[in-house]
Amino acid sequence: MSNTYMKVSVIEKIGYSLGDLAANLIFQTLMTFIAFFYTDVYKIPPATASAIIFTGGMIGAFFNPVMGIIADRTST
């Protein structure tokens, strides 16, 4: 089996980054809304609301790689 490497063109890089941009625009919109919702609707202090959002992000940061490892090692 030979290893052949193909260089990714600039157009392909831009295409992939635009897809990621679209996903991150939605994510950031939802995160902004949830911060507003926690502070203005639930009346949670901003420091507590940011701690909640941070804790959820940290749990996700450690849980996602674990799920990736499980998925990689699963054969069906």
N, C-alpha and C positions, 0 to 999 in steps of 0.2 A: 504494500500500500504506500503510495507516494504522497508526500505532503506538498500540496500546491497552495500557495497563498495568493489571493486576489486582493488587490487594493480597492478599498471602498471609495467610490467617487464622491466629489463634493456635493453633487445633487442628491445622492443617496443619504449622505450625512444630514443634509438639510431636511430631507423627507422624514427621516427618523426623529430628528429633533422637533419638527413641527407636530408630530404625533404625540410626543412627550409633552410639548408645550400645551396642547389641548387638554391633556389629562391633568396637568398641574394647574391650569386655570380653573378647572372645575373644583379640584381639591382645595385650592386656596380660597375660592369663593365660599365653599362650605365651612372651612375653618374660620373664616372671618365672621360668617353668620353664627356659628356656634359660640364664638367668643361674645358676640353681641347678645345672643340668647341667654347665655349663662349670667352675664352681668346685668342686663336690663330686665329680663323677664323673670328669671329665678332669683334675682337680687343677690347673687353670690359676689363676694368681694373679688376684684380683679386678680389679686395674688392667688386666691384659692382656685379661681377659674383657670388661670394659667398653669397651676400645679396639676389640676385634673387633666388638662390637655397634654401637658408634658408627660405625665405618668402613662397615659394611654399611648402616646408615641413611643415611649421607651419599651413598654410591653410589646408593642408591635415590632419594634426594631429587633428584639431578641426572639420573638416568636416566629417571624417570617423565615429567617434562615433555618430554624429547626424544622419547620414544615417543608422547606425546600429539600433538606436532607432526607426527610421521610419520603417525599415524593420521588427523589432520585433513586432511593434504595427499594422502592416498591416495584415489583414486576407483576403485571397482570396479563 
